[in-house]
Amino acid sequence: MGRVKEVVVSLNQAQVDAVEHLLMAFLKRSENAQVVAKVYEDAYASIMGSDGPPGTEEKMASLEYLNQLRLQLK
């Protein structure tokens, strides 16, 4: 059973990695800084709202990572 859990976690991480790389590629190609800023504002609102992670600790960790992604674009 442990191996199945490892595979599922690996698959979930692979999905997250793929979406992250897709988003970063899109944002890096965007020539409109206002669009990029709006995407980050929307992501922040989503994380902090009911669509985001359930707890304060999870929300803060998500926001920290969102800020790390934003810094990668500068």
CHARMM-style PDB file with segment names, atoms N, HN, CA, C and O in Angstrom:
ATOM      1  N   MET     1       0.818  -1.190   0.000  1.00  0.00      PROA
ATOM      2  CA  MET     1       0.000   0.000   0.000  1.00  0.00      PROA
ATOM      3  C   MET     1       0.867   1.262   0.000  1.00  0.00      PROA
ATOM      4  O   MET     1       0.480   2.265  -0.600  1.00  0.00      PROA
ATOM      5  N   GLY     2       2.034   1.234   0.661  1.00  0.00      PROA
ATOM      6  HN  GLY     2       2.348   0.419   1.148  1.00  0.00      PROA
ATOM      7  CA  GLY     2       2.928   2.380   0.714  1.00  0.00      PROA
ATOM      8  C   GLY     2       3.413   2.803  -0.658  1.00  0.00      PROA
ATOM      9  O   GLY     2       3.543   3.995  -0.935  1.00  0.00      PROA
ATOM     10  N   ARG     3       3.681   1.834  -1.517  1.00  0.00      PROA
ATOM     11  HN  ARG     3       3.576   0.865  -1.292  1.00  0.00      PROA
ATOM     12  CA  ARG     3       4.156   2.131  -2.871  1.00  0.00      PROA
ATOM     13  C   ARG     3       3.077   2.826  -3.693  1.00  0.00      PROA
ATOM     14  O   ARG     3       3.376   3.728  -4.475  1.00  0.00      PROA
ATOM     15  N   VAL     4       1.831   2.412  -3.521  1.00  0.00      PROA
ATOM     16  HN  VAL     4       1.588   1.679  -2.885  1.00  0.00      PROA
ATOM     17  CA  VAL     4       0.712   3.046  -4.235  1.00  0.00      PROA
ATOM     18  C   VAL     4       0.602   4.506  -3.814  1.00  0.00      PROA
ATOM     19  O   VAL     4       0.398   5.384  -4.652  1.00  0.00      PROA
ATOM     20  N   LYS     5       0.736   4.763  -2.525  1.00  0.00      PROA
ATOM     21  HN  LYS     5       0.902   4.050  -1.844  1.00  0.00      PROA
ATOM     22  CA  LYS     5       0.668   6.135  -2.023  1.00  0.00      PROA
ATOM     23  C   LYS     5       1.804   6.968  -2.601  1.00  0.00      PROA
ATOM     24  O   LYS     5       1.590   8.121  -2.976  1.00  0.00      PROA
ATOM     25  N   GLU     6       3.006   6.405  -2.680  1.00  0.00      PROA
ATOM     26  HN  GLU     6       3.179   5.468  -2.375  1.00  0.00      PROA
ATOM     27  CA  GLU     6       4.150   7.108  -3.261  1.00  0.00      PROA
ATOM     28  C   GLU     6       3.886   7.463  -4.708  1.00  0.00      PROA
ATOM     29  O   GLU     6       4.209   8.569  -5.142  1.00  0.00      PROA
ATOM     30  N   VAL     7       3.304   6.542  -5.465  1.00  0.00      PROA
ATOM     31  HN  VAL     7       3.041   5.644  -5.112  1.00  0.00      PROA
ATOM     32  CA  VAL     7       3.013   6.788  -6.877  1.00  0.00      PROA
ATOM     33  C   VAL     7       1.971   7.898  -7.013  1.00  0.00      PROA
ATOM     34  O   VAL     7       2.108   8.772  -7.869  1.00  0.00      PROA
ATOM     35  N   VAL     8       0.942   7.871  -6.183  1.00  0.00      PROA
ATOM     36  HN  VAL     8       0.831   7.161  -5.487  1.00  0.00      PROA
ATOM     37  CA  VAL     8      -0.098   8.899  -6.226  1.00  0.00      PROA
ATOM     38  C   VAL     8       0.485  10.263  -5.880  1.00  0.00      PROA
ATOM     39  O   VAL     8       0.191  11.255  -6.546  1.00  0.00      PROA
ATOM     40  N   VAL     9       1.314  10.312  -4.835  1.00  0.00      PROA
ATOM     41  HN  VAL     9       1.553   9.506  -4.294  1.00  0.00      PROA
ATOM     42  CA  VAL     9       1.950  11.568  -4.453  1.00  0.00      PROA
ATOM     43  C   VAL     9       2.853  12.050  -5.581  1.00  0.00      PROA
ATOM     44  O   VAL     9       2.868  13.243  -5.887  1.00  0.00      PROA
ATOM     45  N   SER    10       3.597  11.157  -6.199  1.00  0.00      PROA
ATOM     46  HN  SER    10       3.585  10.188  -5.951  1.00  0.00      PROA
ATOM     47  CA  SER    10       4.469  11.535  -7.307  1.00  0.00      PROA
ATOM     48  C   SER    10       3.663  12.058  -8.483  1.00  0.00      PROA
ATOM     49  O   SER    10       4.054  13.033  -9.126  1.00  0.00      PROA
ATOM     50  N   LEU    11       2.537  11.411  -8.764  1.00  0.00      PROA
ATOM     51  HN  LEU    11       2.220  10.620  -8.241  1.00  0.00      PROA
ATOM     52  CA  LEU    11       1.675  11.860  -9.849  1.00  0.00      PROA
ATOM     53  C   LEU    11       1.105  13.236  -9.531  1.00  0.00      PROA
ATOM     54  O   LEU    11       1.082  14.113 -10.394  1.00  0.00      PROA
ATOM     55  N   ASN    12       0.648  13.428  -8.307  1.00  0.00      PROA
ATOM     56  HN  ASN    12       0.666  12.716  -7.606  1.00  0.00      PROA
ATOM     57  CA  ASN    12       0.128  14.739  -7.910  1.00  0.00      PROA
ATOM     58  C   ASN    12       1.202  15.810  -8.023  1.00  0.00      PROA
ATOM     59  O   ASN    12       0.927  16.911  -8.501  1.00  0.00      PROA
ATOM     60  N   GLN    13       2.415  15.506  -7.593  1.00  0.00      PROA
ATOM     61  HN  GLN    13       2.639  14.612  -7.205  1.00  0.00      PROA
ATOM     62  CA  GLN    13       3.508  16.469  -7.690  1.00  0.00      PROA
ATOM     63  C   GLN    13       3.839  16.750  -9.142  1.00  0.00      PROA
ATOM     64  O   GLN    13       4.120  17.894  -9.498  1.00  0.00      PROA
ATOM     65  N   ALA    14       3.812  15.748  -9.974  1.00  0.00      PROA
ATOM     66  HN  ALA    14       3.584  14.818  -9.684  1.00  0.00      PROA
ATOM     67  CA  ALA    14       4.079  15.932 -11.403  1.00  0.00      PROA
ATOM     68  C   ALA    14       3.028  16.851 -12.027  1.00  0.00      PROA
ATOM     69  O   ALA    14       3.353  17.695 -12.863  1.00  0.00      PROA
ATOM     70  N   GLN    15       1.781  16.687 -11.621  1.00  0.00      PROA
ATOM     71  HN  GLN    15       1.518  16.002 -10.942  1.00  0.00      PROA
ATOM     72  CA  GLN    15       0.713  17.547 -12.134  1.00  0.00      PROA
ATOM     73  C   GLN    15       0.923  18.992 -11.690  1.00  0.00      PROA
ATOM     74  O   GLN    15       0.779  19.919 -12.487  1.00  0.00      PROA
ATOM     75  N   VAL    16       1.261  19.178 -10.430  1.00  0.00      PROA
ATOM     76  HN  VAL    16       1.378  18.425  -9.782  1.00  0.00      PROA
ATOM     77  CA  VAL    16       1.511  20.518  -9.905  1.00  0.00      PROA
ATOM     78  C   VAL    16       2.701  21.146 -10.631  1.00  0.00      PROA
ATOM     79  O   VAL    16       2.645  22.314 -11.016  1.00  0.00      PROA
ATOM     80  N   ASP    17       3.765  20.385 -10.817  1.00  0.00      PROA
ATOM     81  HN  ASP    17       3.810  19.436 -10.504  1.00  0.00      PROA
ATOM     82  CA  ASP    17       4.949  20.886 -11.516  1.00  0.00      PROA
ATOM     83  C   ASP    17       4.609  21.314 -12.940  1.00  0.00      PROA
ATOM     84  O   ASP    17       5.053  22.365 -13.401  1.00  0.00      PROA
ATOM     85  N   ALA    18       3.819  20.497 -13.632  1.00  0.00      PROA
ATOM     86  HN  ALA    18       3.458  19.643 -13.257  1.00  0.00      PROA
ATOM     87  CA  ALA    18       3.450  20.814 -15.016  1.00  0.00      PROA
ATOM     88  C   ALA    18       2.636  22.103 -15.083  1.00  0.00      PROA
ATOM     89  O   ALA    18       2.887  22.953 -15.937  1.00  0.00      PROA
ATOM     90  N   VAL    19       1.673  22.249 -14.195  1.00  0.00      PROA
ATOM     91  HN  VAL    19       1.469  21.559 -13.501  1.00  0.00      PROA
ATOM     92  CA  VAL    19       0.844  23.461 -14.190  1.00  0.00      PROA
ATOM     93  C   VAL    19       1.694  24.684 -13.840  1.00  0.00      PROA
ATOM     94  O   VAL    19       1.527  25.750 -14.432  1.00  0.00      PROA
ATOM     95  N   GLU    20       2.599  24.528 -12.885  1.00  0.00      PROA
ATOM     96  HN  GLU    20       2.735  23.662 -12.404  1.00  0.00      PROA
ATOM     97  CA  GLU    20       3.477  25.631 -12.518  1.00  0.00      PROA
ATOM     98  C   GLU    20       4.333  26.074 -13.706  1.00  0.00      PROA
ATOM     99  O   GLU    20       4.466  27.271 -13.962  1.00  0.00      PROA
ATOM    100  N   HSD    21       4.901  25.134 -14.417  1.00  0.00      PROA
ATOM    101  HN  HSD    21       4.792  24.162 -14.210  1.00  0.00      PROA
ATOM    102  CA  HSD    21       5.752  25.478 -15.563  1.00  0.00      PROA
ATOM    103  C   HSD    21       4.931  26.098 -16.690  1.00  0.00      PROA
ATOM    104  O   HSD    21       5.398  27.012 -17.368  1.00  0.00      PROA
ATOM    105  N   LEU    22       3.732  25.614 -16.888  1.00  0.00      PROA
ATOM    106  HN  LEU    22       3.352  24.871 -16.337  1.00  0.00      PROA
ATOM    107  CA  LEU    22       2.842  26.185 -17.898  1.00  0.00      PROA
ATOM    108  C   LEU    22       2.517  27.636 -17.552  1.00  0.00      PROA
ATOM    109  O   LEU    22       2.595  28.513 -18.411  1.00  0.00      PROA
ATOM    110  N   LEU    23       2.157  27.886 -16.308  1.00  0.00      PROA
ATOM    111  HN  LEU    23       2.094  27.174 -15.610  1.00  0.00      PROA
ATOM    112  CA  LEU    23       1.833  29.239 -15.867  1.00  0.00      PROA
ATOM    113  C   LEU    23       3.040  30.165 -16.006  1.00  0.00      PROA
ATOM    114  O   LEU    23       2.916  31.276 -16.522  1.00  0.00      PROA
ATOM    115  N   MET    24       4.191  29.713 -15.552  1.00  0.00      PROA
ATOM    116  HN  MET    24       4.291  28.811 -15.133  1.00  0.00      PROA
ATOM    117  CA  MET    24       5.381  30.559 -15.625  1.00  0.00      PROA
ATOM    118  C   MET    24       5.755  30.874 -17.075  1.00  0.00      PROA
ATOM    119  O   MET    24       6.146  31.999 -17.384  1.00  0.00      PROA
ATOM    120  N   ALA    25       5.636  29.893 -17.955  1.00  0.00      PROA
ATOM    121  HN  ALA    25       5.318  28.979 -17.704  1.00  0.00      PROA
ATOM    122  CA  ALA    25       5.923  30.144 -19.370  1.00  0.00      PROA
ATOM    123  C   ALA    25       4.961  31.183 -19.936  1.00  0.00      PROA
ATOM    124  O   ALA    25       5.371  32.077 -20.676  1.00  0.00      PROA
ATOM    125  N   PHE    26       3.697  31.064 -19.590  1.00  0.00      PROA
ATOM    126  HN  PHE    26       3.364  30.337 -18.989  1.00  0.00      PROA
ATOM    127  CA  PHE    26       2.696  32.030 -20.055  1.00  0.00      PROA
ATOM    128  C   PHE    26       3.015  33.431 -19.535  1.00  0.00      PROA
ATOM    129  O   PHE    26       3.012  34.398 -20.297  1.00  0.00      PROA
ATOM    130  N   LEU    27       3.287  33.531 -18.248  1.00  0.00      PROA
ATOM    131  HN  LEU    27       3.290  32.745 -17.629  1.00  0.00      PROA
ATOM    132  CA  LEU    27       3.544  34.840 -17.663  1.00  0.00      PROA
ATOM    133  C   LEU    27       4.832  35.464 -18.197  1.00  0.00      PROA
ATOM    134  O   LEU    27       4.894  36.678 -18.388  1.00  0.00      PROA
ATOM    135  N   LYS    28       5.839  34.663 -18.436  1.00  0.00      PROA
ATOM    136  HN  LYS    28       5.788  33.676 -18.281  1.00  0.00      PROA
ATOM    137  CA  LYS    28       7.097  35.186 -18.972  1.00  0.00      PROA
ATOM    138  C   LYS    28       6.919  35.704 -20.392  1.00  0.00      PROA
ATOM    139  O   LYS    28       7.600  36.648 -20.794  1.00  0.00      PROA
ATOM    140  N   ARG    29       6.016  35.101 -21.154  1.00  0.00      PROA
ATOM    141  HN  ARG    29       5.463  34.335 -20.827  1.00  0.00      PROA
ATOM    142  CA  ARG    29       5.778  35.529 -22.528  1.00  0.00      PROA
ATOM    143  C   ARG    29       4.819  36.712 -22.620  1.00  0.00      PROA
ATOM    144  O   ARG    29       4.747  37.382 -23.650  1.00  0.00      PROA
ATOM    145  N   SER    30       4.100  36.958 -21.561  1.00  0.00      PROA
ATOM    146  HN  SER    30       4.158  36.413 -20.724  1.00  0.00      PROA
ATOM    147  CA  SER    30       3.135  38.049 -21.575  1.00  0.00      PROA
ATOM    148  C   SER    30       3.868  39.375 -21.655  1.00  0.00      PROA
ATOM    149  O   SER    30       4.768  39.652 -20.861  1.00  0.00      PROA
ATOM    150  N   GLU    31       3.479  40.179 -22.608  1.00  0.00      PROA
ATOM    151  HN  GLU    31       2.748  39.954 -23.252  1.00  0.00      PROA
ATOM    152  CA  GLU    31       4.118  41.477 -22.788  1.00  0.00      PROA
ATOM    153  C   GLU    31       3.359  42.577 -22.057  1.00  0.00      PROA
ATOM    154  O   GLU    31       3.769  43.737 -22.071  1.00  0.00      PROA
ATOM    155  N   ASN    32       2.274  42.215 -21.431  1.00  0.00      PROA
ATOM    156  HN  ASN    32       1.941  41.272 -21.420  1.00  0.00      PROA
ATOM    157  CA  ASN    32       1.453  43.195 -20.753  1.00  0.00      PROA
ATOM    158  C   ASN    32       1.620  43.029 -19.241  1.00  0.00      PROA
ATOM    159  O   ASN    32       1.076  42.099 -18.646  1.00  0.00      PROA
ATOM    160  N   ALA    33       2.372  43.934 -18.634  1.00  0.00      PROA
ATOM    161  HN  ALA    33       2.814  44.690 -19.117  1.00  0.00      PROA
ATOM    162  CA  ALA    33       2.645  43.860 -17.198  1.00  0.00      PROA
ATOM    163  C   ALA    33       1.364  43.966 -16.379  1.00  0.00      PROA
ATOM    164  O   ALA    33       1.273  43.395 -15.292  1.00  0.00      PROA
ATOM    165  N   GLN    34       0.379  44.689 -16.891  1.00  0.00      PROA
ATOM    166  HN  GLN    34       0.453  45.152 -17.774  1.00  0.00      PROA
ATOM    167  CA  GLN    34      -0.888  44.821 -16.173  1.00  0.00      PROA
ATOM    168  C   GLN    34      -1.618  43.488 -16.090  1.00  0.00      PROA
ATOM    169  O   GLN    34      -2.240  43.178 -15.074  1.00  0.00      PROA
ATOM    170  N   VAL    35      -1.542  42.701 -17.157  1.00  0.00      PROA
ATOM    171  HN  VAL    35      -1.036  42.953 -17.982  1.00  0.00      PROA
ATOM    172  CA  VAL    35      -2.174  41.376 -17.150  1.00  0.00      PROA
ATOM    173  C   VAL    35      -1.493  40.492 -16.120  1.00  0.00      PROA
ATOM    174  O   VAL    35      -2.167  39.807 -15.351  1.00  0.00      PROA
ATOM    175  N   VAL    36      -0.178  40.498 -16.094  1.00  0.00      PROA
ATOM    176  HN  VAL    36       0.370  41.055 -16.718  1.00  0.00      PROA
ATOM    177  CA  VAL    36       0.578  39.685 -15.139  1.00  0.00      PROA
ATOM    178  C   VAL    36       0.230  40.101 -13.709  1.00  0.00      PROA
ATOM    179  O   VAL    36       0.017  39.248 -12.848  1.00  0.00      PROA
ATOM    180  N   ALA    37       0.174  41.404 -13.460  1.00  0.00      PROA
ATOM    181  HN  ALA    37       0.348  42.097 -14.160  1.00  0.00      PROA
ATOM    182  CA  ALA    37      -0.178  41.894 -12.124  1.00  0.00      PROA
ATOM    183  C   ALA    37      -1.590  41.446 -11.738  1.00  0.00      PROA
ATOM    184  O   ALA    37      -1.829  41.063 -10.593  1.00  0.00      PROA
ATOM    185  N   LYS    38      -2.510  41.494 -12.680  1.00  0.00      PROA
ATOM    186  HN  LYS    38      -2.316  41.805 -13.610  1.00  0.00      PROA
ATOM    187  CA  LYS    38      -3.891  41.080 -12.407  1.00  0.00      PROA
ATOM    188  C   LYS    38      -3.966  39.585 -12.124  1.00  0.00      PROA
ATOM    189  O   LYS    38      -4.736  39.165 -11.261  1.00  0.00      PROA
ATOM    190  N   VAL    39      -3.190  38.778 -12.827  1.00  0.00      PROA
ATOM    191  HN  VAL    39      -2.565  39.120 -13.529  1.00  0.00      PROA
ATOM    192  CA  VAL    39      -3.158  37.338 -12.575  1.00  0.00      PROA
ATOM    193  C   VAL    39      -2.720  37.075 -11.133  1.00  0.00      PROA
ATOM    194  O   VAL    39      -3.318  36.252 -10.439  1.00  0.00      PROA
ATOM    195  N   TYR    40      -1.678  37.774 -10.687  1.00  0.00      PROA
ATOM    196  HN  TYR    40      -1.192  38.442 -11.250  1.00  0.00      PROA
ATOM    197  CA  TYR    40      -1.212  37.592  -9.315  1.00  0.00      PROA
ATOM    198  C   TYR    40      -2.247  38.080  -8.304  1.00  0.00      PROA
ATOM    199  O   TYR    40      -2.441  37.447  -7.266  1.00  0.00      PROA
ATOM    200  N   GLU    41      -2.911  39.196  -8.592  1.00  0.00      PROA
ATOM    201  HN  GLU    41      -2.754  39.710  -9.435  1.00  0.00      PROA
ATOM    202  CA  GLU    41      -3.965  39.680  -7.695  1.00  0.00      PROA
ATOM    203  C   GLU    41      -5.090  38.655  -7.584  1.00  0.00      PROA
ATOM    204  O   GLU    41      -5.593  38.386  -6.493  1.00  0.00      PROA
ATOM    205  N   ASP    42      -5.475  38.094  -8.715  1.00  0.00      PROA
ATOM    206  HN  ASP    42      -5.067  38.313  -9.601  1.00  0.00      PROA
ATOM    207  CA  ASP    42      -6.539  37.088  -8.715  1.00  0.00      PROA
ATOM    208  C   ASP    42      -6.117  35.825  -7.958  1.00  0.00      PROA
ATOM    209  O   ASP    42      -6.916  35.232  -7.233  1.00  0.00      PROA
ATOM    210  N   ALA    43      -4.867  35.424  -8.133  1.00  0.00      PROA
ATOM    211  HN  ALA    43      -4.218  35.906  -8.722  1.00  0.00      PROA
ATOM    212  CA  ALA    43      -4.358  34.247  -7.429  1.00  0.00      PROA
ATOM    213  C   ALA    43      -4.347  34.503  -5.918  1.00  0.00      PROA
ATOM    214  O   ALA    43      -4.721  33.635  -5.130  1.00  0.00      PROA
ATOM    215  N   TYR    44      -3.920  35.688  -5.532  1.00  0.00      PROA
ATOM    216  HN  TYR    44      -3.616  36.394  -6.172  1.00  0.00      PROA
ATOM    217  CA  TYR    44      -3.904  36.048  -4.108  1.00  0.00      PROA
ATOM    218  C   TYR    44      -5.315  35.989  -3.534  1.00  0.00      PROA
ATOM    219  O   TYR    44      -5.532  35.407  -2.472  1.00  0.00      PROA
ATOM    220  N   ALA    45      -6.269  36.590  -4.235  1.00  0.00      PROA
ATOM    221  HN  ALA    45      -6.092  37.063  -5.098  1.00  0.00      PROA
ATOM    222  CA  ALA    45      -7.660  36.597  -3.768  1.00  0.00      PROA
ATOM    223  C   ALA    45      -8.218  35.180  -3.678  1.00  0.00      PROA
ATOM    224  O   ALA    45      -8.956  34.855  -2.748  1.00  0.00      PROA
ATOM    225  N   SER    46      -7.868  34.356  -4.631  1.00  0.00      PROA
ATOM    226  HN  SER    46      -7.269  34.620  -5.387  1.00  0.00      PROA
ATOM    227  CA  SER    46      -8.345  32.977  -4.642  1.00  0.00      PROA
ATOM    228  C   SER    46      -7.788  32.194  -3.457  1.00  0.00      PROA
ATOM    229  O   SER    46      -8.512  31.444  -2.802  1.00  0.00      PROA
ATOM    230  N   ILE    47      -6.506  32.374  -3.193  1.00  0.00      PROA
ATOM    231  HN  ILE    47      -5.918  32.983  -3.726  1.00  0.00      PROA
ATOM    232  CA  ILE    47      -5.876  31.687  -2.060  1.00  0.00      PROA
ATOM    233  C   ILE    47      -6.520  32.127  -0.756  1.00  0.00      PROA
ATOM    234  O   ILE    47      -6.793  31.297   0.110  1.00  0.00      PROA
ATOM    235  N   MET    48      -6.764  33.408  -0.607  1.00  0.00      PROA
ATOM    236  HN  MET    48      -6.542  34.083  -1.311  1.00  0.00      PROA
ATOM    237  CA  MET    48      -7.316  33.934   0.639  1.00  0.00      PROA
ATOM    238  C   MET    48      -8.816  33.669   0.783  1.00  0.00      PROA
ATOM    239  O   MET    48      -9.348  33.704   1.892  1.00  0.00      PROA
ATOM    240  N   GLY    49      -9.493  33.405  -0.328  1.00  0.00      PROA
ATOM    241  HN  GLY    49      -9.061  33.377  -1.229  1.00  0.00      PROA
ATOM    242  CA  GLY    49     -10.931  33.179  -0.297  1.00  0.00      PROA
ATOM    243  C   GLY    49     -11.293  31.728  -0.028  1.00  0.00      PROA
ATOM    244  O   GLY    49     -10.454  30.911   0.349  1.00  0.00      PROA
ATOM    245  N   SER    50     -12.551  31.441  -0.231  1.00  0.00      PROA
ATOM    246  HN  SER    50     -13.233  32.105  -0.537  1.00  0.00      PROA
ATOM    247  CA  SER    50     -13.062  30.100   0.054  1.00  0.00      PROA
ATOM    248  C   SER    50     -12.542  29.041  -0.918  1.00  0.00      PROA
ATOM    249  O   SER    50     -12.613  27.849  -0.620  1.00  0.00      PROA
ATOM    250  N   ASP    51     -12.021  29.455  -2.074  1.00  0.00      PROA
ATOM    251  HN  ASP    51     -11.963  30.423  -2.316  1.00  0.00      PROA
ATOM    252  CA  ASP    51     -11.449  28.498  -3.024  1.00  0.00      PROA
ATOM    253  C   ASP    51     -10.040  28.071  -2.633  1.00  0.00      PROA
ATOM    254  O   ASP    51      -9.510  27.097  -3.167  1.00  0.00      PROA
ATOM    255  N   GLY    52      -9.436  28.803  -1.701  1.00  0.00      PROA
ATOM    256  HN  GLY    52      -9.866  29.595  -1.268  1.00  0.00      PROA
ATOM    257  CA  GLY    52      -8.055  28.533  -1.318  1.00  0.00      PROA
ATOM    258  C   GLY    52      -7.941  27.409  -0.306  1.00  0.00      PROA
ATOM    259  O   GLY    52      -8.924  26.746   0.024  1.00  0.00      PROA
ATOM    260  N   PRO    53      -6.731  27.207   0.179  1.00  0.00      PROA
ATOM    261  CA  PRO    53      -6.494  26.176   1.185  1.00  0.00      PROA
ATOM    262  C   PRO    53      -7.349  26.428   2.424  1.00  0.00      PROA
ATOM    263  O   PRO    53      -7.754  27.563   2.676  1.00  0.00      PROA
ATOM    264  N   PRO    54      -7.627  25.377   3.202  1.00  0.00      PROA
ATOM    265  CA  PRO    54      -8.573  25.496   4.308  1.00  0.00      PROA
ATOM    266  C   PRO    54      -8.108  26.301   5.520  1.00  0.00      PROA
ATOM    267  O   PRO    54      -8.917  27.006   6.123  1.00  0.00      PROA
ATOM    268  N   GLY    55      -6.860  26.219   5.887  1.00  0.00      PROA
ATOM    269  HN  GLY    55      -6.202  25.646   5.397  1.00  0.00      PROA
ATOM    270  CA  GLY    55      -6.418  26.842   7.135  1.00  0.00      PROA
ATOM    271  C   GLY    55      -5.492  28.026   6.918  1.00  0.00      PROA
ATOM    272  O   GLY    55      -4.953  28.224   5.829  1.00  0.00      PROA
ATOM    273  N   THR    56      -5.319  28.805   7.970  1.00  0.00      PROA
ATOM    274  HN  THR    56      -5.756  28.644   8.854  1.00  0.00      PROA
ATOM    275  CA  THR    56      -4.453  29.980   7.905  1.00  0.00      PROA
ATOM    276  C   THR    56      -3.020  29.600   7.562  1.00  0.00      PROA
ATOM    277  O   THR    56      -2.373  30.259   6.749  1.00  0.00      PROA
ATOM    278  N   GLU    57      -2.533  28.543   8.179  1.00  0.00      PROA
ATOM    279  HN  GLU    57      -3.059  28.008   8.840  1.00  0.00      PROA
ATOM    280  CA  GLU    57      -1.158  28.095   7.928  1.00  0.00      PROA
ATOM    281  C   GLU    57      -0.972  27.708   6.459  1.00  0.00      PROA
ATOM    282  O   GLU    57       0.038  28.045   5.841  1.00  0.00      PROA
ATOM    283  N   GLU    58      -1.955  26.997   5.911  1.00  0.00      PROA
ATOM    284  HN  GLU    58      -2.775  26.723   6.413  1.00  0.00      PROA
ATOM    285  CA  GLU    58      -1.889  26.583   4.506  1.00  0.00      PROA
ATOM    286  C   GLU    58      -1.978  27.786   3.578  1.00  0.00      PROA
ATOM    287  O   GLU    58      -1.273  27.857   2.572  1.00  0.00      PROA
ATOM    288  N   LYS    59      -2.849  28.733   3.923  1.00  0.00      PROA
ATOM    289  HN  LYS    59      -3.422  28.675   4.740  1.00  0.00      PROA
ATOM    290  CA  LYS    59      -2.975  29.948   3.111  1.00  0.00      PROA
ATOM    291  C   LYS    59      -1.663  30.730   3.101  1.00  0.00      PROA
ATOM    292  O   LYS    59      -1.223  31.200   2.052  1.00  0.00      PROA
ATOM    293  N   MET    60      -1.043  30.867   4.266  1.00  0.00      PROA
ATOM    294  HN  MET    60      -1.401  30.485   5.119  1.00  0.00      PROA
ATOM    295  CA  MET    60       0.211  31.609   4.347  1.00  0.00      PROA
ATOM    296  C   MET    60       1.323  30.919   3.557  1.00  0.00      PROA
ATOM    297  O   MET    60       2.124  31.585   2.900  1.00  0.00      PROA
ATOM    298  N   ALA    61       1.373  29.603   3.619  1.00  0.00      PROA
ATOM    299  HN  ALA    61       0.722  29.062   4.152  1.00  0.00      PROA
ATOM    300  CA  ALA    61       2.376  28.856   2.851  1.00  0.00      PROA
ATOM    301  C   ALA    61       2.136  29.046   1.349  1.00  0.00      PROA
ATOM    302  O   ALA    61       3.084  29.194   0.578  1.00  0.00      PROA
ATOM    303  N   SER    62       0.880  29.042   0.946  1.00  0.00      PROA
ATOM    304  HN  SER    62       0.110  28.923   1.572  1.00  0.00      PROA
ATOM    305  CA  SER    62       0.552  29.246  -0.468  1.00  0.00      PROA
ATOM    306  C   SER    62       0.940  30.650  -0.919  1.00  0.00      PROA
ATOM    307  O   SER    62       1.487  30.826  -2.008  1.00  0.00      PROA
ATOM    308  N   LEU    63       0.659  31.643  -0.088  1.00  0.00      PROA
ATOM    309  HN  LEU    63       0.215  31.499   0.796  1.00  0.00      PROA
ATOM    310  CA  LEU    63       1.025  33.021  -0.437  1.00  0.00      PROA
ATOM    311  C   LEU    63       2.533  33.192  -0.522  1.00  0.00      PROA
ATOM    312  O   LEU    63       3.037  33.904  -1.391  1.00  0.00      PROA
ATOM    313  N   GLU    64       3.251  32.539   0.383  1.00  0.00      PROA
ATOM    314  HN  GLU    64       2.842  31.961   1.089  1.00  0.00      PROA
ATOM    315  CA  GLU    64       4.715  32.605   0.348  1.00  0.00      PROA
ATOM    316  C   GLU    64       5.240  32.030  -0.963  1.00  0.00      PROA
ATOM    317  O   GLU    64       6.134  32.599  -1.589  1.00  0.00      PROA
ATOM    318  N   TYR    65       4.676  30.897  -1.369  1.00  0.00      PROA
ATOM    319  HN  TYR    65       3.950  30.435  -0.861  1.00  0.00      PROA
ATOM    320  CA  TYR    65       5.118  30.298  -2.622  1.00  0.00      PROA
ATOM    321  C   TYR    65       4.709  31.157  -3.827  1.00  0.00      PROA
ATOM    322  O   TYR    65       5.465  31.277  -4.791  1.00  0.00      PROA
ATOM    323  N   LEU    66       3.523  31.746  -3.768  1.00  0.00      PROA
ATOM    324  HN  LEU    66       2.909  31.649  -2.985  1.00  0.00      PROA
ATOM    325  CA  LEU    66       3.092  32.649  -4.842  1.00  0.00      PROA
ATOM    326  C   LEU    66       4.076  33.801  -4.992  1.00  0.00      PROA
ATOM    327  O   LEU    66       4.416  34.186  -6.111  1.00  0.00      PROA
ATOM    328  N   ASN    67       4.533  34.349  -3.877  1.00  0.00      PROA
ATOM    329  HN  ASN    67       4.257  34.036  -2.968  1.00  0.00      PROA
ATOM    330  CA  ASN    67       5.515  35.432  -3.927  1.00  0.00      PROA
ATOM    331  C   ASN    67       6.847  34.956  -4.502  1.00  0.00      PROA
ATOM    332  O   ASN    67       7.511  35.704  -5.219  1.00  0.00      PROA
ATOM    333  N   GLN    68       7.241  33.723  -4.194  1.00  0.00      PROA
ATOM    334  HN  GLN    68       6.701  33.116  -3.611  1.00  0.00      PROA
ATOM    335  CA  GLN    68       8.466  33.176  -4.776  1.00  0.00      PROA
ATOM    336  C   GLN    68       8.343  33.072  -6.292  1.00  0.00      PROA
ATOM    337  O   GLN    68       9.285  33.384  -7.020  1.00  0.00      PROA
ATOM    338  N   LEU    69       7.184  32.635  -6.760  1.00  0.00      PROA
ATOM    339  HN  LEU    69       6.419  32.381  -6.168  1.00  0.00      PROA
ATOM    340  CA  LEU    69       6.959  32.540  -8.205  1.00  0.00      PROA
ATOM    341  C   LEU    69       7.030  33.931  -8.839  1.00  0.00      PROA
ATOM    342  O   LEU    69       7.603  34.102  -9.914  1.00  0.00      PROA
ATOM    343  N   ARG    70       6.453  34.904  -8.175  1.00  0.00      PROA
ATOM    344  HN  ARG    70       5.987  34.766  -7.302  1.00  0.00      PROA
ATOM    345  CA  ARG    70       6.451  36.268  -8.700  1.00  0.00      PROA
ATOM    346  C   ARG    70       7.877  36.794  -8.840  1.00  0.00      PROA
ATOM    347  O   ARG    70       8.205  37.467  -9.817  1.00  0.00      PROA
ATOM    348  N   LEU    71       8.718  36.484  -7.860  1.00  0.00      PROA
ATOM    349  HN  LEU    71       8.452  35.938  -7.066  1.00  0.00      PROA
ATOM    350  CA  LEU    71      10.107  36.932  -7.903  1.00  0.00      PROA
ATOM    351  C   LEU    71      10.886  36.291  -9.050  1.00  0.00      PROA
ATOM    352  O   LEU    71      11.833  36.880  -9.571  1.00  0.00      PROA
ATOM    353  N   GLN    72      10.483  35.086  -9.437  1.00  0.00      PROA
ATOM    354  HN  GLN    72       9.714  34.608  -9.013  1.00  0.00      PROA
ATOM    355  CA  GLN    72      11.159  34.411 -10.552  1.00  0.00      PROA
ATOM    356  C   GLN    72      10.936  35.142 -11.873  1.00  0.00      PROA
ATOM    357  O   GLN    72      11.715  34.977 -12.811  1.00  0.00      PROA
ATOM    358  N   LEU    73       9.892  35.938 -11.952  1.00  0.00      PROA
ATOM    359  HN  LEU    73       9.259  36.072 -11.190  1.00  0.00      PROA
ATOM    360  CA  LEU    73       9.597  36.655 -13.185  1.00  0.00      PROA
ATOM    361  C   LEU    73      10.367  37.968 -13.317  1.00  0.00      PROA
ATOM    362  O   LEU    73      10.412  38.559 -14.396  1.00  0.00      PROA
ATOM    363  N   LYS    74      10.964  38.418 -12.230  1.00  0.00      PROA
ATOM    364  HN  LYS    74      10.927  37.938 -11.354  1.00  0.00      PROA
ATOM    365  CA  LYS    74      11.659  39.720 -12.262  1.00  0.00      PROA
ATOM    366  C   LYS    74      13.068  39.570 -12.731  1.00  0.00      PROA
ATOM    367  OT1 LYS    74      13.798  40.558 -12.819  1.00  0.00      PROA
TER     368      LYS     74
END
